Amino acid sequence: MTGTAAQPGTRPGQDSDRLELVLLDVSRIHPYEHNPRRAPNAEYERIKASIRADGLGQPLVVTQRPGEADYIVHAGGNTRLRVLKELFEETGDRRFAEVPCVMKPWTREADVLLAHLKENDLRGELTFLDKALAVADARRFFADGTEEPLTQAGLAEVLQRHGYGLSQGLISQMAYAVERLVPLLPQALQGGIGRPQVAKIRALDRAARAIWLDRGVDTEAEYDQAFEALCRRYDSPDWDIASLRRALEAEIAERADISIHAVSLEIDARMSGRQVESRTRPMTFDDGEPDGKVDQRERDSTDSKKPSQTVRESASVPPSDGMNGTLPEPSTSGHPLVERVADAEEEASPVVISSPPPRADLKSLRARLWTLASRLAQRNGLSDLVQPISGRGLGFVLHDVPDPALVDQHDEDALAQVSMVWWYLAACAELTVAPLDALLPALPEESVLRRALVDQDAGLLFASVWTLDPGHMGYRLWRRLDDRDWQDLLALMDTYRALRRTAAPDDKALWSRG
């Protein structure tokens, strides 16, 4: 080490009322391993060019842990240190070998971390995840050597005393992100989702958990397992909470034997702090209709069936199809049009719907097809492709082919399952035989499916969706589906047959509005 003190009579590491300036060999200075900023500095090349031309403009601030011979950066400067080391290695120029440094006396680890945190935060270089992880480290460092862990309120107080004020609410959100979400949504968090998104996820998590337990769906451990699996499924750099919410709603609806819409309404209420509507209120098949009455024909038909004639479906009756000419996405909260089963009746005796009632109307059958298709899609990575259509057709369409990225994300068996499920859904929606003018409004301009249908290009469609030998259907799909998907697939085909029979003999009734 070369040391040149700016203050006479002081030495590196010696406490002084005045900071000392010394020259240190760059090889003896190390980056701070708990630096809050995880991402590379976007200004790295500019900083490197500046130091190459003009040298180090400002001294590094360093400190020395007790018992160690080398030094660490005390507050900021990690990027500049890396640049200096790199330039010396590239050029051998001694300008980059000896570095002017301000020596700070060592106090404790938490102080060094906070110095880096404040420095980086001041420059606006930290993501919410960066700050959350740094605050978690600070909490651990401040509690080091104590018998009890530092509470969130205690941490807020300590940080305030050290000049880094954070509310207890913000600390709580950060803790949730680190403890709950980092293992589940690493790509989303690293992609830059911030406090507002984390707050929404947390509110959704709380609401879904409360409904799960209140409805007696299963244990809390089972909820955690389901929530964690769904988070991992939808984790991506361009993550959107809507996909997670749709999947959670479908999962709860299926397990609790209630409608997706009922779950969505209850989630909305809990997330907004509103009073939750009583679960014992009878839920009709067409709450969107002015009179709110159940179709007596459908009730009579369902009641007349014997359990031995049906297969129990662990699903709800789906949202209704069409009033006012439009229908939102199946997962959209506050959906005004829904077919719902009376919760009180469901809890007393399970719904046993398999084949739809023979006298069911087109509206109810379309709604049921939509919900079944939506659930199958959500569990097989196709949730964004299913959308309802109002008052016509089979109640839903697929607006495009599966994402080509799935080829790189799945092994052959998983890809086969996804592709076959897509073809089943396409068949039940009659995408390749339906009147084109009825389908086009639902298909985006950039849709590969739209282009294939408009151009009558079967080759484009087959090239975009993996199509296997039909003889593989059993081995690659039927045996792989879990019981829920299998029951939904059977119910989907049953409902399709019933809808087609109801629309006959006048085929125009199927695709005409009404």
Secondary structure, 3 states (H helix, E strand, C coil): CCCCCCCCCCCCCCCCCCCEEEEEEHHHEECCCCCCCCCCCCCHHHHHHHHHHHCCCCCEEEECCCCCCCEEECCCCHHHHHHHHHHHHHHCCHHHCEEEEEECCCCCHHHHHHHHHHHHHHCCCCCHHHHHHHHHHHHHHHHCCCCCCCCHHHHHHHHHHCCCCCCHHHHHHHHHHHHHHCCCCHHHHHCCCCHHHHHHHHHHHHHHHHHHHHCCCCCHHHHHHHHHHHHHHHCCCCCCHHHHHHHHHHHHHHHHCCCHHHHHHHHHHHHHCCCCCCCCCCCCCCCCCCCCCCCHHHHHHHHHCCHHHCCCCCCCCCCCCCECCECCCCCCCCCCCCCCCCHHHHHHCCCCCCCCCCCCCHHHHHHHHHHHHHHHHHHCCCHHHEEECCCCCCCEEECCCCCCCHHHHCCHHHHHHHHHHHHHHHHHCCCCCCCHHHHHHHCCCCCHHHHHHHCCCHHHHHHHCCCCCHHHHHHHHHCCCCHHHHHHHHHHHHHHHHHHHHHCCCCHHHHCCC
